């Protein structure tokens, strides 16, 4: 075998190995290539237009009993003193910042809080999620966040990058870094969403991500407190979270007293799908198939990418009366950051086991 043939074979093996690696990592790399295209204004406007023209259902039609975690009394007191008033989308037009899409919100339309967002009902059939402030050391900011840092232009639009440049001109370094972190987080939210959407397109709720301006009323004043934050709007679906199908639930706190201050408790549920009346077998079969697809995707993501999709019972909803499974929260964590030290070797299993118990309650063979 001559040297030329050896070189050709080596190149062929390298090319083959590279291709196999690309196929193995399709869960995230494919999403990167198409991130901005997935969020064209025309597509999202068309998708959400009908919802904007439809009045929101009454609160008793929205999953409420176990809908989302409620705030502590300290937070509730703060909300009373500085109540939210409204929000705008902020963009860059005409050589300066530009506010549009007025969205009225109030303490009365507060639906609850997740780990990273406050959720409010809008007067039309949509909800707005306003991001909480976090630090760069937060578990959310793992390897995917580093992807956004390296190539922000793949996750943020030209208009958003121009908006950052305009707003940061008169800021000191610390303020610029704080603002840039917010823009990177906006890109990260999109990244998480696209990874799930590319793999489970029919299960995700259409979501529009944008940089927004939130306003709070100042006490004894007609002025407002402004705050720029990543936000997103989603279709408002009437239905029940998986948690609401539970007939019994055992609360499990983290072992560490310190972690109990920061990590929400988990639950061991016993489910009863029959509590919502007779449901056709073919409907239950479809829900089961969708849940199994979600489990397989979660397992592949954990095994191949070492990433954990946060699919706890508050992030999954069964729509009523359609009885369809939908996901409306899409946060993804690095495996080593998601494990809070409770001795769980495979943290994704905790959520999967709960979903499997839910499937067992269907009584299907």
Secondary structure, DSSP 8 states (H G I E B T S, - for coil): --HHHHHHHHHHHHHHHHHHHHHHTHHHHHHHHTTTGGG-HHHHHHHHHHHHTSB---GGGS--TTSSB---HHHHHHHHHT-EEEEEEEEEETTEEEEEEEEE--GGGEEEE-SSEEEEE-SBSEEEEEE----TTSTTSSHHHHHHHHTGGGTS-HHHHHHHHHHHTT--HHHHHHHHHHHHHHHHHHHHHHHHHHHSTTTB--EEEEEEEEEEE-TTSS-EEEEEEEEEEEE---EEEGGGGEEEEEEE--SSHHHHTTS--EEEEEE-GGGG----HHHHHHHHHHHHHHHHHHHHHHHHH-EEE---TTSEEEETTT--EEE----EEEHHHH--SSS-SSTHHHHHHHHHHHHHTT---
